[in-house]
């Protein structure tokens, strides 16, 4: 559970670092790069321990899959609440297919 919580926190920082500047398009690119790097520092402070603690409980492929599914979940909420974008059916369907891939990676055949 620690791994999942650290990955969620990491992805919140990552999403703001990568996409938060889109609301500030009037700012100079160099400024938003520096701010994004600063935010990304905190992402790494959570992501690296998440992977270190989770490896062994999960395989590397499973860790990456968990991270991607969390990323899509966090991004969906972010794009609606922060960027004010609509989430269309085809986006939800695409995300669901990625979640289905996660099922395959965790399922023992």
N, C-alpha and C positions, 0 to 999 in steps of 0.2 A: 504494500500500500504506500510506503514511503516513496518508492520509485514513481508510482503514478502521480502522487501529489507534487513531487519535484518536477516531473515532466509537464504537468498542467501549469505550474508557476513559470517554468522556463518558457513555455509556449505563449503565455500572456506577454512576457517581456519581448519575445521574438516577434510576435505579431505587431506590437507597437513599434519595435525597432524597424521592421521591414515596411510597414504600411501606415503607421501613424502620421508620417509626414505628408501624406496625401491630402490632408485637410489644410496644409500650409504651403500650397503650391507657389505662393508669392515669395517665400523665403529662398535665399540663395541655396544652391545645391550643396555647396561646401558646408554650410551651416547644418543642414539636415543630415548630412553624412556624419558629421562630428557628434551630433545629438544621438543619431542612430547607433553609432559605435558605443557611446556611453550607456545606452539602454542595453545593447547586446552584451556588455560586460556582465550584467546581472543575469541575463539569459544563460551565459556560460557558467556562472557561479551555481546555477541550479541544474543545468543539463549534464555537466560532467559528473557531479556526484550521483545524479539519477542513474546514469549509465553504469557507473562504477558499482553502486549498490545493487542495481538490478541484474547485472551480468552474473550468471550462475543460477539465479532464480529463473531468468529468461535467457534465451539465446540472443545473439546479436540481431538476428533477423526479427525475432519477436520484439525486442526493444525498439527497433526502427519502425516496425509496424504500429506499435502502441503510440510512438511519437507522432507518426503521420496521422493516425486517427484522431488523436488529441488536437493536433494542429488544425485539422479540418473543422473540428467542433469549435475550437476557440475562434478560428477565423470566421466561421459562420456567424457567431454571436457578435464579434467585432464589426464585421461588415454591415450588419443590420443596425446595431446600436451606435457605433462610432462614426461610420461612414454614411449611414442613412441609406444603404442600398437594399434593394429587394432581393430575396432569395427565391429564385425561380425553380420550377419543378425539375428542369433538366440538370441544374446544379445539385439539387438534393439527390436526384437519381445517380448522378456521377459519384457523389460522395458515398452513397449507399453501396455502389459497386466496389469502391475502395474498401469500405468496411467489410464487404463480402470477402475480399482478398485477405483481410485480417483473419476472418473465420478460417479460411483455408490454411493459413500459416500456423494457427494455433490448434487446428484439428489433427488428431492422430489417426491416420488411415492404416 
